[in-house]
Amino acid sequence: MNNSIFVKPAKCLKGEITLPGDKSISHRALILSSIAYGKSVIKGLQKGKDCLSTLNSLKLMGVEIEEREDEVIIWGKGHCGLKEPVDVLNCGNSGTTIRLLSGLIAGQNFYSVLSGDKYLRERPMKRVTEPLRRMGSSIFGREKGQFPPLTIVGKKLKGIDYFSPIPSAQIKSCLLLAGLNSEGKTIIREPYLSRDHTERMLKFLGAKIKVNHLTVSLKGRSQFSARDIIIPGDISAASFFIGGATILKDSKIKVLNVGLNPTRRGFIDTLTKMGADIRIINLKRVCEEEVGDLEVRGENELKGITIKGAMIPRLIDEIPILAVVSCFAQGETIIKDAQELRVKETDRIKAIVKELRKMGANIEEKDDGMIIEGGKGLKGGECRSYGDHRMAMTLAVAGLASEEGVKISDTECIATSFPNFWEILNYVADY
């Protein structure tokens, strides 16, 4: 493994921080601005490798994008103005890129191939290829559309009424993007509410979309004009510092201008139920998204709880760092209904259980989650990230809170979502 880093124990976390723009919103801002009519200025765009995969793919399809230091300018091509790419669309490590672009491209009048790195080529795609085919898409992939590379021959699409068995914003967004270029109405229903950034941005841009809790409907051939978009800080990126501050005594951090969308606030709600001292202040609405500041103190003793059902989609990306926090909570923490973690950048259930056990955690793997007996903290040791950015950052926080520190191998993957993670971590950590 390359790029090993040793993270030594810290006394506490202190300071004010501003985080990179929200990754989920950044992907959507790039895509929707590219098919809007007119010029958009996007401020706060996250510039990790995942979002750059989306940006570069759009450029290959003829979208004019100007990158500046603090903003990105996009000249939208309209809903059917994209051009056939002359090369394979390289989605890198980004599941969001390949799944959302599949929906975007399915109704365009050209041929395209989407692929990515070795990790992406093992991630499941049938969840989007199957409903896209029901809409009339001509889409192919390895093992009958189960894995990338994906080949798409653009065709005229028709809207469908689809129940998604998985509460997934990527599936929902993929089908909404396909629905924008379809005849008739596209309706998507889900068992639990997944993150709703696509719906909010479509509403902000003026698309003909209706949301009724677990059901979203979109009128086909829905055109909309470009608008400037301001992207808040990423709540998933914030979770590592929030989690660290709740388990390191005497911590006091303030996270400024962070996205507080209710479908993304599950980690904060869960930590509050566990007894953490977290306060939301200066809440406002920006481009249809809730945005505010967070104050976090490491003064309270935490207790274990059960997390399951509708809460899981609201914190699916934060479960690894939640597992670390749970090692320091009194009693038992049970995480259920999280089998979706097994098909992320790595099998995050298996990975987090294995790595935290190396550090002395009393943690048991279950098919759909884990059981953690807390109260003893973590000792330290040598761990690996499995090429997964969230695993690497989770282990870094575990190192800060451990007795002996942690050596983490393969940390280069952090750049996919949070290029200045180490800079901010060292700024707030009091060693």
C-alpha positions in Angstrom: 0.0 0.0 0.0 1.2 3.5 -0.8 0.8 6.8 0.9 0.8 5.8 4.6 0.2 8.4 7.2 0.5 8.2 11.0 -2.2 10.1 13.0 -1.2 10.7 16.6 -3.6 11.2 19.5 -5.0 14.6 20.1 -6.1 16.3 23.3 -9.1 18.0 21.6 -10.4 19.8 18.5 -10.7 23.6 18.6 -11.4 26.4 16.1 -13.7 27.7 13.3 -13.7 25.9 10.0 -15.2 26.3 6.6 -15.5 23.2 4.5 -15.4 22.5 0.7 -18.7 22.8 -1.2 -21.1 19.9 -0.8 -20.1 17.1 -3.2 -23.7 15.9 -3.9 -24.9 19.4 -4.7 -21.8 20.1 -6.8 -22.4 17.2 -9.1 -26.0 18.3 -9.7 -25.1 21.9 -10.2 -22.6 21.0 -12.9 -25.1 18.7 -14.7 -28.2 20.8 -14.5 -26.4 24.0 -15.4 -25.1 22.2 -18.5 -28.6 21.5 -19.8 -30.2 24.8 -18.7 -30.6 27.6 -21.2 -28.1 30.4 -20.6 -25.2 31.2 -18.4 -24.7 30.0 -14.8 -22.2 31.1 -12.2 -21.5 28.4 -9.6 -19.9 29.5 -6.3 -18.4 27.1 -3.8 -18.1 24.1 -6.2 -16.3 21.2 -4.6 -13.2 20.4 -6.6 -12.3 16.9 -5.5 -11.6 14.2 -8.1 -15.2 12.9 -8.1 -16.7 16.3 -9.1 -13.9 16.9 -11.6 -14.9 13.6 -13.3 -18.3 15.0 -13.8 -17.0 18.4 -15.0 -14.6 16.8 -17.5 -17.2 14.4 -18.8 -19.5 17.4 -19.5 -16.7 19.2 -21.3 -16.3 16.1 -23.5 -20.0 16.4 -24.5 -19.5 20.0 -25.7 -20.4 22.0 -22.6 -18.4 25.2 -22.3 -17.1 25.5 -18.8 -14.7 28.2 -17.5 -13.0 27.4 -14.2 -11.9 30.3 -12.0 -10.4 30.3 -8.5 -13.6 30.9 -6.6 -16.3 30.1 -9.2 -17.2 28.1 -12.3 -19.0 29.6 -15.3 -21.2 27.3 -17.4 -22.9 28.1 -20.7 -25.8 25.7 -20.8 -26.7 23.8 -24.0 -30.4 23.2 -23.3 -32.0 19.8 -22.7 -30.9 18.3 -26.1 -27.8 20.3 -26.9 -25.1 17.9 -25.7 -22.7 16.4 -28.3 -21.4 12.9 -28.9 -18.1 12.6 -26.9 -15.0 11.6 -28.9 -13.6 9.5 -26.0 -14.8 7.3 -23.2 -16.3 9.3 -20.3 -14.0 8.6 -17.4 -16.0 8.7 -14.2 -13.0 7.9 -12.1 -14.1 6.6 -8.7 -17.4 8.4 -8.7 -20.6 6.3 -8.5 -22.6 9.6 -8.6 -20.9 10.6 -11.9 -21.6 7.3 -13.8 -25.2 6.9 -12.5 -26.3 10.4 -13.0 -24.6 10.8 -16.4 -26.3 7.5 -17.5 -29.7 9.2 -17.0 -28.6 12.4 -18.6 -27.2 10.7 -21.7 -29.9 7.9 -22.1 -32.2 10.3 -24.1 -29.6 12.1 -26.1 -29.1 11.3 -29.8 -25.6 9.9 -29.7 -23.4 7.0 -28.7 -21.3 7.0 -25.5 -19.3 4.8 -23.2 -18.9 5.4 -19.4 -16.2 3.7 -17.4 -14.0 4.4 -14.3 -11.3 3.0 -12.1 -11.0 -0.6 -10.8 -13.2 0.2 -7.8 -16.0 1.8 -9.9 -16.0 -1.1 -12.4 -17.1 -3.4 -9.6 -20.0 -1.3 -8.3 -23.6 -2.4 -9.2 -25.3 -0.6 -12.1 -28.3 -2.7 -12.7 -30.2 -0.5 -10.2 -30.1 2.2 -12.9 -29.8 0.2 -16.2 -32.9 -1.7 -15.5 -35.3 1.2 -15.1 -33.6 3.1 -17.9 -34.3 0.2 -20.2 -38.0 0.4 -19.1 -37.9 4.0 -20.3 -36.7 2.8 -23.7 -33.0 3.3 -23.3 -30.5 1.2 -25.2 -27.9 0.6 -22.5 -25.4 -2.2 -22.1 -22.7 -3.2 -19.6 -20.7 -6.1 -18.3 -22.8 -9.1 -17.1 -26.0 -7.8 -18.8 -25.7 -4.2 -17.4 -24.6 -5.2 -13.9 -21.2 -3.5 -14.0 -19.3 -0.8 -16.0 -18.1 0.0 -18.6 -21.6 1.1 -19.7 -22.4 1.7 -23.4 -25.4 3.9 -24.2 -27.0 4.4 -27.7 -29.3 7.4 -27.2 -32.9 6.8 -28.0 -36.3 8.6 -27.5 -37.5 7.8 -24.0 -40.9 7.6 -22.4 -41.7 8.5 -18.8 -42.4 5.6 -16.3 -44.0 5.1 -12.9 -41.2 3.4 -11.0 -40.9 2.2 -7.4 -37.3 2.0 -6.3 -36.6 -0.9 -4.0 -33.6 1.0 -2.7 -33.9 4.5 -1.1 -31.1 6.0 -3.3 -30.6 9.5 -4.4 -28.5 8.3 -7.3 -31.2 6.1 -8.7 -33.8 8.8 -8.2 -31.6 11.5 -9.8 -30.6 9.3 -12.7 -34.3 8.7 -13.6 -35.2 12.4 -13.1 -32.4 13.4 -15.5 -33.7 10.8 -18.0 -37.2 12.1 -17.4 -36.2 15.6 -18.4 -35.7 14.3 -21.9 -38.7 11.9 -22.1 -42.2 12.0 -23.4 -44.9 12.1 -20.7 -44.5 12.1 -17.0 -41.8 10.3 -14.9 -42.8 9.3 -11.4 -40.4 7.8 -8.9 -41.5 6.4 -5.5 -39.2 5.1 -2.7 -39.6 3.2 0.5 -37.8 5.9 2.6 -36.8 9.4 1.7 -33.3 9.6 0.2 -31.4 12.9 -0.1 -33.4 15.4 -2.3 -30.8 17.8 -3.7 -31.9 17.1 -7.3 -35.5 17.9 -6.6 -34.6 21.1 -4.8 -32.3 22.2 -7.6 -34.8 21.4 -10.3 -37.4 23.4 -8.4 -34.9 26.3 -8.0 -34.2 26.3 -11.7 -37.9 26.3 -12.6 -38.4 22.7 -13.9 -41.9 21.3 -13.7 -41.4 19.0 -10.7 -43.8 18.0 -7.9 -42.7 16.4 -4.6 -45.1 14.6 -2.3 -42.9 13.1 0.5 -41.9 9.7 -1.0 -43.1 10.4 -4.5 -41.5 12.7 -7.1 -43.1 13.5 -10.5 -41.6 15.3 -13.4 -43.1 16.5 -16.6 -41.1 15.4 -19.7 -39.4 17.9 -22.0 -39.2 20.2 -19.0 -37.0 23.1 -20.0 -35.5 25.6 -17.6 -33.3 28.7 -17.6 -29.8 29.0 -16.0 -29.5 30.6 -12.6 -26.5 31.4 -10.4 -26.0 28.7 -7.8 -24.3 29.0 -4.4 -23.1 25.7 -2.9 -22.9 25.3 0.9 -20.2 23.4 2.8 -20.4 19.6 2.8 -22.2 18.1 5.8 -20.6 14.7 5.1 -17.1 16.3 5.2 -18.1 18.1 8.4 -19.1 14.8 10.0 -15.5 13.8 10.7 -14.8 17.0 12.7 -18.2 16.8 14.4 -17.7 13.2 15.4 -14.1 13.9 16.6 -15.3 16.8 18.7 -18.0 14.8 20.4 -15.6 12.2 21.7 -12.5 14.3 22.5 -13.2 16.1 25.8 -12.8 19.9 25.9 -13.3 20.1 22.2 -15.1 23.2 20.8 -15.5 23.7 17.1 -17.7 25.9 14.9 -18.5 24.8 11.4 -19.5 27.7 9.2 -21.9 27.9 6.3 -22.6 24.2 6.1 -25.5 22.5 4.3 -28.2 21.4 6.7 -30.7 19.7 4.3 -33.0 17.6 6.5 -32.3 14.5 4.3 -28.6 14.9 5.1 -29.0 15.8 8.8 -29.3 12.3 10.2 -25.8 12.2 11.7 -26.4 15.3 13.7 -29.8 14.1 14.8 -28.3 10.7 15.8 -25.5 12.2 17.8 -27.9 14.5 19.6 -30.0 11.5 20.6 -26.8 9.9 21.9 -26.3 13.0 24.1 -23.9 15.1 22.1 -23.8 18.9 22.5 -24.5 20.2 18.9 -26.3 23.5 18.2 -27.5 24.8 14.9 -27.4 28.6 14.5 -27.9 31.1 11.8 -30.2 28.8 9.8 -31.2 30.3 6.4 -32.3 29.1 2.9 -29.9 29.5 -0.1 -30.9 28.2 -3.5 -33.6 26.0 -2.0 -31.1 24.5 0.5 -31.0 24.9 4.3 -27.7 26.4 5.3 -26.3 27.4 8.7 -23.5 27.1 11.3 -22.9 24.3 13.8 -21.4 24.6 17.3 -20.0 21.4 18.7 -18.6 20.8 22.2 -17.1 17.6 23.6 -18.5 18.0 27.1 -21.3 15.4 27.3 -21.1 11.7 27.9 -22.6 9.7 25.0 -24.9 6.7 25.2 -25.5 3.9 22.7 -28.7 3.8 20.7 -30.3 1.8 17.8 -30.2 3.3 14.3 -32.4 1.7 11.6 -35.2 2.2 9.1 -35.9 5.7 7.7 -32.9 7.1 9.6 -30.4 5.1 7.5 -30.7 7.0 4.1 -30.2 10.3 6.1 -26.7 9.2 7.3 -25.6 6.4 5.1 -22.3 8.1 4.3 -21.6 8.9 7.9 -22.0 5.4 9.4 -18.3 4.7 9.4 -17.5 7.7 11.5 -20.6 7.0 13.6 -19.1 3.6 14.4 -16.0 5.3 15.7 -18.1 7.6 17.9 -20.0 4.6 19.2 -16.8 3.0 20.5 -16.7 5.9 23.0 -20.4 5.8 23.9 -21.6 4.0 27.0 -23.6 0.9 26.2 -24.6 -0.8 23.0 -25.0 0.9 19.6 -26.9 -1.2 17.0 -26.9 -0.2 13.3 -29.5 -2.0 11.1 -30.9 -1.8 7.6 -27.6 -0.5 6.2 -26.8 -3.2 3.7 -26.3 -0.5 1.1 -22.9 0.1 2.7 -21.8 -3.2 1.2 -21.8 -1.8 -2.3 -20.0 1.6 -1.7 -16.4 2.2 -2.7 -15.7 -0.9 -0.6 -17.8 -3.1 1.6 -17.9 -0.5 4.4 -19.6 -2.8 6.9 -16.9 -5.4 6.6 -14.1 -2.8 6.4 -15.0 -0.7 9.4 -15.6 -3.8 11.6 -12.2 -5.3 10.6 -10.2 -2.1 11.0 -11.8 -1.0 14.3 -11.2 -4.5 15.7 -7.5 -4.0 15.0 -7.7 -1.0 17.3 -9.4 -2.9 20.1 -13.1 -2.2 19.4 -15.7 -4.6 20.6 -17.7 -4.7 17.3 -19.7 -7.4 15.6 -20.5 -7.6 11.9 -24.1 -8.2 10.8 -25.6 -8.7 7.3 -27.2 -5.3 7.4 -25.0 -3.4 9.9 -23.1 -3.9 13.1 -23.3 -4.0 16.9 -20.8 -1.9 18.9 -20.2 -2.3 22.6 -18.8 1.1 23.6 -17.2 2.7 26.6 -13.7 1.4 26.2 -12.4 3.7 23.4 -9.7 2.6 21.0 -6.1 1.7 21.5 -4.4 2.2 18.1 -2.6 0.2 15.5 -2.1 -0.2 11.7 -5.1 0.1 9.4 -5.9 0.3 5.7 -8.5 2.4 3.8 -9.3 -0.1 1.0 -9.0 2.8 -1.4 -12.1 4.3 0.1 -12.0 8.0 1.0 -14.5 7.9 3.8 -12.8 4.9 5.4 -9.5 6.8 5.3 -10.9 9.9 7.0 -12.8 7.8 9.5 -9.6 6.1 10.5 -7.9 9.4 10.8 -10.4 10.6 13.4 -10.1 7.2 15.2 -6.4 7.9 15.4 -7.0 11.3 17.0 -9.2 9.7 19.7 -7.0 6.6 20.2 -4.5 6.0 23.0 -1.5 5.2 20.7 -2.3 6.7 17.3 -3.0 5.0 14.0 -1.0 4.3 10.9 -3.3 4.4 7.8 -2.2 3.0 4.4 -3.5 4.1 1.0 -4.7 7.6 2.0 -4.4 9.2 -1.4 -8.1 8.3 -2.0 -9.1 11.2 0.2 -8.5 13.6 -2.7 -11.6 12.2 -4.4 -13.8 14.1 -2.0 -11.8 16.3 0.3 -8.4 17.5 -1.0 -7.6 19.7 2.0 -8.7 17.3 4.7 -5.3 17.0 6.3 -4.8 20.8 6.3 -8.1 21.3 8.2 -7.6 18.4 10.5 -4.2 19.7 11.6 -5.6 23.2 12.0 -8.2 22.1 14.6 -6.3 19.3 16.3 -4.6 20.2 19.6 -1.9 17.7 20.1 
